[in-house]
């Protein structure tokens, strides 16, 4: 089996069927495809795949990438899926099939950790259900475009394997890091969703300048005052370099969202200015960035 699946994409609509053994990581794979921009549908009956592909093809660009998660809950899956794929292939709309599997001991441990029964276990043992599913899925596995064994893969390694296989070398198809820069006031508490927290209280507070007190960090007078202070520009330069390293690491680890919280005493002057400045620099690094001033207007 090659490292990359066959690229039999339909006209204007890329379709992938995600299937495999229960407990092998279908849900994790589905989340990865969502991050890659796929419209993901879970547990769709096989006979409806063709209809869904037709609808996606006629969506005038609203849906360009479609992923369908299939498992043994779709009882007709095994007898119908191959004929559905052949039918779509005859219409030059053939989906690609990703099959996930793992060793028996790994699957047993995963089911025991979540205290779930195997869907084919019935009155038998867990290993009986796993064996039955392997037999039932053997033909589907043989026909799959890409088989990934998740036994010794972390969630991050699984995501990287999927991204490599389904985005190729085109960087525009790879999921990008998105950042939110949040200004806040320490006296109102830290943002609970912050990944990184920056304290800019090392800069003089414009609150003590009478003509600046009623203004905010968005006003040019406050911005110029804050940025003219010793260490302000140096901090922005050095922290931008650090964010470049962190951003690259987040991308390697398949982390898609970064929340950077920038705090001062009241969240009105210094943190607002520095948040705007850091957001501009993140944008300059090619990171899609939004700014939110949590406590602006509370004073």
N, C-alpha and C positions, 0 to 999 in steps of 0.2 A: 504494500500500500504506500503510495507516495505521500509526501508531507503536505501536498496541496491538493484540494479536490478539483475534479474536472470543472471547467468553467462553462457550463452549458446554461447560460443565463437566457431568460425569456426576453422578448422584445420590450425593453423599458422597465421590466420588473424582475428583480433578482429574488428568487425564492429558495429557501432552505427548509428542509424537514429535519428537526432535531429529535432523535429517538435513541433507544438503547436500553440497557438494563436499569431496572428500578434501583435507585440509590447510587447510580454512577455519575450524577451531576447534571441532570437535564435542567433543573431549576437554575443552577448557577450559570449554565451555558445560555439559557434564555435571557438572563440579566445582562450577560455580555453582549448578546445580539441587540438588545435594547440600546445599550450604550453605543453600538456601532450604527445606530440609526434605523434598525429594522422595526417594522410593525410586527409585534409578536402575538400569536394566538395560541392558547394552551388547550390541549385535549379536544381538538376539532375532529369530528368523525371524518374518516377518509373520503367518503363520498362528497363531502363539502369542500375539499381542497380545490378541486377544479373550479367550482363556483367562486371561491375566494380569490383565486388567481385571476379569473376573468374580471372580477370587480376591481381588483387592484390595477389590472392593465388598463381599465377604462377610467381610472381615477384622475386622469389628466395631470399626472405628476404628484398628486397628493400622497400616494403610496408608491415608492420606488423599490423598497426592500422589504420582503415579507419572510417571516420565520414562523413555522408551525411546529409546536411541540406535540409529539405523539407518544403514547404509552399504552400499557395493557388495559387501561380503563376504557379505551376504544376497542371494544370486543371484536369488531369487524376489521380491525386494523390490519391484521396479518394476512388475511385473504384478499383484501381490497387494495392495500397500499401499492403493491407492485403494478396492478392494472391501472391505477390512477396515474402513476409515474409514466407508464408506457403511453397512456392516452395524452398526457401533457407533452411528452416527447414528440409524439406524432404531430402535435400542433406547434412544435418548436418553442415550447414553454416548459421544458423539463426542469423540475426542481433538483437541487443538489441535496444529498442525504448525509447528515452527520450522525454517526453512531458512537455512543459513549458506552464504555464497559469498564469493569474492574474485576479483580480477583475475588473469588468466593469469600476468603477470609476477611477482605476489606469490606465487602458488602454486608457480611454478617455483623461486623463491628459497627458499621454505620447504622444499620437497622436497630441494633441493640442500644446504641447511644440515644436514639430518638424514641425508643420503646414502641416501635411500630411493627405490625405484621406485614409480611410480603403480600402483595395483591394476589398472587397465585398460590399462597401457602395453604389456604383452606384449613383442613383439620390436621395437616401434616406439619413437618418441621420447617423452620426457616430455610434450611439448605434445600429442601425439596422444592419450595417455591422458586428459589434462584435457579435450580437445575431446569425446572419446567420452562422458565422464561428464556433461558439460554437456548433450549431446543426450539422453542416457538419463534425466536428471533434469528435463528441461524441463517435463514435465506436472506433476510433483510440486511444482516451484517455483511454477507457476501456481496450484496449489490451496492453497499454504501460507497459514497465517493471518498469519505474520510472516516477512519476509525481512530478514536482516541481512548487510550487506556488511562483512567484517572487514578489508578491504585496508588501511585507514588507521586502524584502531582498535587501541589497546593492549589488553592483557588486562583492565585495570581498566575501560576504556571499554566493552568487551564485557559485562563483568559488570554494569555500571550499566544498560546497555540491557536486558539480560535481567531484572534486578530491577525496573526500571520497568515493563516489559511484563507481567510475571507476578506482580507483587504489587500493582500499582495504587497507590492512595493510602492503603491500609490499613496503618498502621505496624506492626500486630501480625503482618503477614505478612512483613515485612522481616527479613532475618537480623540478629541482634544481636551486638554485641561481647561476647566472653567473656574474663574475665581470671583469671589465676592469680598469686597473690602468694606468693613463695617466700622464706622467711628462710634465711640461710646464714651460715657463718663464713668469713671471708677466709683463715684459716689452712688451710682445707680446699679452697680454690680456688673460682673463680667458677662459677655454674651455666652450663653450655654453651648452654642454650636460652633464655637471658634476652634479652628485647627491650630492657628498660630496667634499669639497675642503680643502686640508691640506697645510699650509704654513710652509715650513722648512727653512725659512730665519733666524730662530733663531740660526741656526748653522753657524760657521765661513765659509766664502766663500773661497773655494780652488783657486778661480781666482787670489787671491792675493799672492799665493805661486808660484813663478816663474816656478819651476819644474813641477807643476801640472796644470798650466794655459792651456796648449794646449791639455791636456788629457780630458777624459770625466768620468762621474760617473760609466761607465762600466769598467774602468780600475782599476786593483787591488790597485794601489797606491792611487787613489782618494777615492775608496771605504773604504780602511783602514783608511785614514785620516778622512773621514766624520764620520764613525762609532766609531772612538776613541774619538770624541768630547763629552764633558760633556752634558748629557741629551739625546744623540742620541739613545742609546740602551733602556733607560728608556721610551723614547717616543714610540719606536716601541713596547715594551712590553705592555704599557698601551693602546695604540691605537688599538693594536690587540684585547685586551679584549673588547674595545668599538665596534670594528667591529663585534665581535662575537655576541654581543647583537643586533646590527643593522641588521646583516644578518638574525638572527632568526626572528626579527620583520618583515623584508621585506618578508620572506617566509610565515609568518602567514598572511600577507596582500596581498599575491599572487603577489608580485612584483618580477619579475624574473631576472631583469638586474640591476646591480649597476655599476655606473661609478665613480671612485674615482680619483680626480685630485690632484696631488702633485706638488706644485710650489716652485721655487726659483727665483732668479733674471733673469737669462738667460735661464734656462731650460737645462743646460749642465752638471752641477756637482752634487750638493746636491739633487735636485729633482730626478735625474736619479738613483742615488744610493738608495735613500729612496723608490722610486717606486719599484725597483727590490726587496728590502727587504720586503716591504709590500705585494708584489705579492707572495713571497715565503710563507709568513705567512698565507695569505688567502688560498693558496693551501693546506697548512697544516691543515686548518679548514675544508677541504673537499669542498671548493668552486672552481669551475672551473674558472681559472683566466688567462687573457692575459695582456700583458704589451705593451704600446705604448708610445714612446718618441716623443711627438709632435714637439718640437723645437730643438731637437738634430741635430746639423749640420748647424743651421741658423747663428751661429756666425762665 
